[in-house]
């Protein structure tokens, strides 16, 4: 067959011959080891024709399919089966350019302007903003240390008055069940089962956005000395997988879950590559959406990820990498929590040790503030934020993540991350935050 | 300042040390030369800190800005100034994940469901489909060999009846002025000036989507022997740039043009990277759009393109590459046109030699078909398409690109591309297409 049909350029006109990437040697995962013992993997222009690889630049760098490259779709499908094993037959995966885009695609595909979707009362701000851009507001549900409270979710839905709200009852629920941004909360198995049951009762579609799923950590023991990185290393891949809280996808017997996975937190955000898993019918629609918008993730990203994940590592060694990353974040969390125990005045600020992710959420008791009653919670929050900046430190304001009605005054919260700062800077940052709290609340300086 | 604010992962957790790319040596642009004389450029994790480069993996692979990487924005801005030099001050550029996505962003940002946008009567099908997904239909304007006919555009807008159409008068016009897909037509300078004047009269925003802009070719001389690649090589970069038909952006004295550029046809489609140039006010809005959707192009793509375009080539050598690509496509076009002159029965099929791009558009005289009057034009088109497939060759149906009202019957057209098939296969493909026409129209076989 001679094709004069499609408008694909010839790969003879791509100004590249190959792409080589320095990737980690066997279990040599520290930054120093990656640099010193990097192994080179190479993607040639015609590796497929030459029988060298299942993927090459001539394909990766040309136009592809709306599903993403079949090679990557195959890999993420296998990975999803290993980790989640969805309990129904006709599920499928489609590649995305990241979960923010994937969530926005879902909003566009399921909702109309004026609709509402359900979210945690404090939620990922880009998700809230994506909705606002589409005229779709979030309805924030109250949270506790395990995230969304099922009884409040049921109450809001049961009492929904379409006339009063001028909108149909919401049927889309957005969750970050593990290491939620910004609160750091993780829903336990029972919490997930309760929410799934409410989704069945009210016929909801659950979007589970899980960038931090593999950053599930050991339980933090207060006062323990855990900052030396002595996190428990699982004895086997199976033990590691069993230690993870089951996903909504793994309990989805009715095809009502859309799971968003991302390489951003476990490989690199700049890959702009993730995937979405749900029933094949919904996948097909979202693939069509890709075709007239982003088309597919970058071919450079897909080829490099495939080379690393499939041909260099395989599924087992990728799990080893995840165990490594999880351990690193556990150590960072422990360092920050120990600094909090040492410095933060508990009479004005409290926190729950996060079981996953990269965020620590401080609840501030604004009633202890000298100007309580005269200043609004938002004003007190701003005063603390500014006092922290005066100490040359940055935290995120809780109100930036508030998903409740605009204008209503949330409680006072601040979010810190243990993701990026050097370890000594993290401790110093918490010390400065504590100082700022003492100044703002008129407490004596720490001895 | 210690930041515990943003949720950026540490680059210590990216499982990469460096990315190396084999790129063309000095003016060694053929596929064989690229392979044999590839030069290696390397992007390290911390090249910026080490003073080795203006960009590195620690930045490119982390979260970036909605505008795209400042390094790439700087490069495309310089390139745009060199090539188009927009005649007003406050223009700006923002990176996109390709022009299909960029156009869809514009539709979403400017139009409401139920609106119309203006397009050529035969237009890029993904643009039409992107609109349909949003409930925004195209209004197709008649075309001649130079694309959109200004008088018909003016007539449609002047006679627009908001009540009858149940929609406001369209103000967004979508054009592929150079090597248009599917018709291969290129608007001359005067045509562009006339359309710009109508845009001023009716206060239109012009979206010029120009993936084929640099694939402008020498004039084709019928019966000449040009398939030996003897296209004129310009004597200087300046001569090359002057040989290009001026863009709408270059004549935009009122900030009403949004130009979409793409690396897909001149570097590689799989880069999923392009940019958009317009007034800084519109750019700011589209950057916000990026922030809650795609965020930015892949960091692998941006880093590799920056390394190639800025640090390996610079602007001049990139123009050399464009001259090379243009020459390659000229040669391919000439080969296909000479095959057409040799084989195609002109009594039933006619074509205009394209001045740019990668498409050749055949107008079929359906009145010559034995079943004319009994079969609709679409049925005749389908019969030809199937006859071509019987000859083990593929062309694209014209009706796939029809932007007129659904159900109306367009004329009969077929599109061939000279982009990808081997040169001998192109000639054979045209010969088979000619055979299929002879069979369908009951003409005697060629001697």
Interface residues (C-beta under 8 A of the other chain):
Chain A: X1 X2 X3 X4 X5 X6 X7 X8 X9 X10 X11 X12 X13 X14 X15 X16 X17 X18 X19 X20 X21 X22 X23 X24 X29 X30 X31 X34 X35 X38 X40 X45 X57 X60 X61 X62 X63 X64 X97 X98 X100 X101 X104 X126 X129 X130 X133 X181 X264 X265 X266 X267 X268 X269 X270 X271 X272 X273 X288 X289 X291 X292 X293 X294 X295 X296 X297 X298 X299 X300 X301 X302 X304 X308 X321 X325 X328 X358 X359 X392 X393 X394 X395 X396 X415 X416 X417 X418 X419 X420 X421 X425 X426 X428 X429 X430 X432 X433
Chain B: X1 X2 X3 X4 X5 X6 X7 X8 X9 X10 X11 X12 X13 X14 X15 X16 X17 X18 X19 X20 X21 X22 X23 X24 X29 X30 X31 X34 X35 X38 X40 X45 X57 X60 X61 X62 X63 X64 X97 X98 X100 X101 X104 X126 X129 X130 X133 X181 X264 X265 X266 X267 X268 X269 X270 X271 X272 X273 X288 X289 X291 X292 X293 X294 X295 X296 X297 X298 X299 X300 X301 X302 X304 X308 X321 X325 X328 X358 X359 X392 X393 X394 X395 X396 X415 X416 X417 X418 X419 X420 X421 X425 X426 X428 X429 X430 X432 X433
